[in-house]
Amino acid sequence: YDKVVVFTKGRINGSQVKEKANGKDLLKGAPIIVLVNSGSASASEIVAGCLQDYKRAIILGTPTFGKASVQTVLPLKDQRGLKLTTALYYTPAGRSIQAKGIIPDIVVDNVSIPKPKAGTAEDLLIHEADLEGHLENKQATAEVAKAEAPKGKAAADDASLMFTDYQLYQALNALKAQQVFTK
């Protein structure tokens, strides 16, 4: 396992650097979702871009800040210095993210979903059985209803996450969908 994580290109000698990963996949192929937004900058963008280029993670959220420049401080006398941009960072596929950022694979705005008065996401949904005069299903059993209902406290916590952190809620949904399609 010896893959390029990031490389730099610049005008002066020594500014061309390749950083490589050396090690193994500690997660053993487990699905990864990386949440990003305009507050994701510099090193976090490089990590997200690397994972995106190698198709090792799904990037979810909004475009990142776009800081992919290398600054070098040149010392001057009297404890002063001059900060210069000497190179740009590039993702393993050669993408410069400077002033562009990482564009997520799945764009999800950080929206605020108002909590329903009754308190759960399920309270917002309407089903056939909720309609007046609906036809009864003679084959329906308690087991079928139980199988269709959310599974305990974890499902309720996942649903309530929609109201507190919508992007994280969608990231969990993407992970669940990925699990369904990889089985």
Secondary structure, 3 states (H helix, E strand, C coil): CEEEEEEEEECCCCCCCEEEEECCCCCCCCCCEEEECCCCCCHHHHHHHHHHHCCCCEEEECCCCCCCEEEEEEEECCCEEEEEEEEEEECCCCCECCCCCCCCCEECCCCCCCCCCCCCHHHHCCCHHHCCCCCCCCCCCHHHHHHHCCCHHHHHHHHHHHHHCHHHHHHHHHHHHHHHHHC
